[in-house]
Each structure stands twice: as C-alpha cells, then as structure tokens.
C-alpha cells in the first residue's frame, strides 16, 4: 500500500477547513452586529446583585444554623432516652448520669 494520497483525497480534507473558516466569519459578523444593540446596564445593578447574593447567603447560613441546632437537640434527646433505658439485670450502665 502506498501512503501517497491522490488529489481527490486532499480536496476532501481541505473542504471542512474552509467551511469552518466561513462559519467563524459568519459568527464574527453576527457578534459585531449584536454589539450595535448593546445597552448600558443600570447604575445600581451592582448593588442589586450584591444585595441578592447577601440575601441568599444570609438565608443559607440561617438554614444551616437551624438545621445544626435541630440535629444537636434530637441527638441530645436520643442520648437521654438511651441513658434512661433500663439495662439487663446485674449490669451497670457506664454512661448513666445520676
């Protein structure tokens, strides 16, 4: 077999490159056209975004704290029930607080 390609193979390889270049050119033209429609953002946009981020952060921190307190309270109650649970006769419960 020969590694030599004939002219038809080379033209097939070059066609996708040209199509790709044309697509890039069309996209660049479209982006340039869209830049003409650009609208300046509101002056207070940065403040609104910061307030929204802070609001969500506050809610997330409050929820995390509430969940932590709830789980710790449930754990304490479960431990209290387990400590109060009677042990088999003749055995001491080393965790019982009297």
TORNU-242709 format. One record per residue: residue in three letters; z, y, x of N, C-alpha, C in turn. Coordinates in steps of 0.02 Angstrom, whole numbers, plus 32768, in hexadecimal, padded with zeros to 4 digits. Example, Ala and Ser with C-alpha at 12.3 -4.5 7.8 and 13.67 -1.06 7.14 Angstrom:
2
ALA81867EE4829481867F1F826781867F5B8294 SER81627F90828281657FCB82AC818A80028285 
REM end
This chain:
98
UNK80007FC580298000800080008000803E802B UNK7FE2807080127FDD80AE8038800C80E28019 UNK802A810B804380558141802B802D817F801B UNK7FEC817C80277FC181B6801C7FB681BF7FD1 UNK7FC181FC7FB97FB6820C7F727F71822B7F6A UNK7F53821C7F327F13823D7F267F1F82817F04 UNK7EEC82A77EFB7EF282EA7EE07F0E82ED7E9A UNK7F0382BA7E707F1C82BA7E2C7F6882B77E2B UNK7F84828F7E577FCD828A7E597FED82CC7E6D UNK7FCF82EE7E9C7FEC832E7EB27FE883637E7C UNK7FB283647E567FAC83967E227FDE83887DEA UNK7FEE83497DDD802183387DAC8066834E7DC2 UNK807483497E0380B5835E7E1E80BD83AA7E1B UNK808783CE7E25808B84177E27808F84367DE1 UNK807684147DAE8075842F7D6B80BB843D7D50 UNK80EB84117D58812E84217D3F814D845D7D61 UNK813E84667DA2815A849F7DC5813F84E07DA8 UNK80FF84E27D9980E1851F7D7C80FD852C7D36 UNK810584F77D0E812285007CCC816985197CD0 UNK818E84FF7D0081D385157D0981D6855F7D1C UNK81A885737D4981A685B97D5E819485E67D23 UNK816685D07CF9815385F77CBE818D85FD7C8D UNK81B385C77C8581EE85CA7C58822185FB7C72 UNK822D85FA7CB4825D862A7CD1824686717CC6 UNK8205867D7CCE81EA86C07CC581F286D67C7C UNK81E686A97C4C81F086B97C06823986C97BF6 UNK826686A27C1482AD86AE7C0982C286F17C26 UNK82A987027C6282B987427C8082A0877C7C55 UNK826387747C3A824887A87C0E827287AF7BCE UNK828887777BB382B187797B7782F4879B7B85 UNK8312878B7BBF835287AA7BD0834A87F57BDB UNK831588097BFA830888507C05830188747BC2 UNK82E088547B9382D788717B51831A88777B2C UNK834488457B33838688477B1383B3887C7B31 UNK83AA888B7B7183D488BE7B9183CA89037B70 UNK8390890D7B548383894C7B3283AE89547AF4 UNK83C5891D7AD783EE891F7A9A843989217AAA UNK844A89257AE9849089237AFD84B7895D7ADD UNK84F3894C7AC4851E897D7AA4855F89827ACD UNK857589BE7AD985B289C87AFF85EE89AF7AD7 UNK861E898D7AF6865889747AD2868689AE7ABE UNK86B089A17A8B86E089D37A76871089E37AAF UNK872B8A207AAD87598A357AE2879A8A0C7AE1 UNK87B089F77AA687EF89D37AA187E689877AA1 UNK87AB896F7AB4879E89267AB587CE89027AE4 UNK87D8891D7B20880488FD7B50884C88F97B35 UNK8863892D7B1488A6892C7AF788AC88F97ABF UNK887988F57A95887B88C37A5F887B887C7A7A UNK885388707AAD8851882D7ACB8894881D7AEA UNK88B1884C7B0F88F388417B2E892988347AF9 UNK892888597AC28959884F7A8D8951880A7A6E UNK891387F57A63890787B37A46891F877C7A75 UNK891287837AB6892B87527AE6897787517AE7 UNK8996878B7AE889DF878E7AE889FC87707AA9 UNK89DC877D7A7089F487627A3189F387167A32 UNK89BB86FA7A4889B586B17A4B89E686937A7E UNK89F086B67AB68A1F869E7AE88A66869F7ACD UNK8A7886D37AA88ABB86D77A8A8AC6869F7A58 UNK8A9586927A2E8A9A865C79FD8AA186187A20 UNK8A79860D7A548A7C85CE7A788AC085C47A99 UNK8ADB85F97AB88B1C85F47AD88B5385E87AA4 UNK8B4F860B7A6B8B8186017A368B7F85BB7A1A UNK8B4385A07A108B3B855C79F78B56852A7A29 UNK8B4785347A698B6085067A9C8BAC85077A9E UNK8BCA85427A9B8C1385477A9C8C3185257A5F UNK8C1485317A248C2E851379E78C2A84C779EA UNK8BF284AE7A028BEA84667A078C1B84487A39 UNK8C27846A7A718C5784527AA28C9D84507A85 UNK8CB184847A628CF384867A438CF9844E7A0F UNK8CC6844579E68CC7841179B38CCE83CC79D2 UNK8CA683BD7A068CA9837C7A268CED83717A48 UNK8D0883A47A698D4A839D7A888D8083917A54 UNK8D7C83B37A1C8DAD83A979E68DA8836279CA UNK8D6B834B79BF8D62830579A78D7E82D479D9 UNK8D7182DF7A188D8A82B27A4C8DD782B27A4E UNK8DF682EC7A478E3F82F07A478E5C82CB7A0A UNK8E3D82D279D08E5582AF79958E4C8264799C UNK8E14824E79B88E09820779C38E3D81EB79F3 UNK8E4C82107A278E7F81F97A578EC381F57A35 UNK8ED282257A0A8F13822479E78F1781E779BA UNK8EE181D679978EE1819B796C8EE8815C7996 UNK8EC5815979CD8EC9811D79F88F0F81167A16 UNK8F2E814E7A288F72814B7A438FA381357A0E UNK8F98814779D08FC68135799A8FB980EE7980 UNK8F8180D179938F70808E797C8FA3805C7997 UNK8FBB8030796B8FEE800079838FD17FCF79B6 UNK8FF97FBE79E88FE37F8E7A1A8FFD7F4A7A08 UNK8FDF7F167A238FF87ED27A1490427ECC7A2A UNK90657EA17A0890AE7E997A1490BA7E887A5D UNK90EB7EA87A7A91007E9A7ABE90DA7EC17AF3 UNK90AA7EEA7AE090857F117B1290947F5B7B08 UNK909A7F7D7B4090A47FC67B3E90607FE87B45 UNK905A80207B23901D80497B2A902B807D7B60 UNK900A80777B9A901780A57BD1900180ED7BC2 UNK8FD480F67B928FBB81397B838FE4815D7B4D UNK9011813A7B2D903881577AF69069818B7B11 UNK906981C57AF0909681FC7B0390CF81FD7AD0 UNK910C81F57AE6914481F57AB8917182307AC3 
REM end
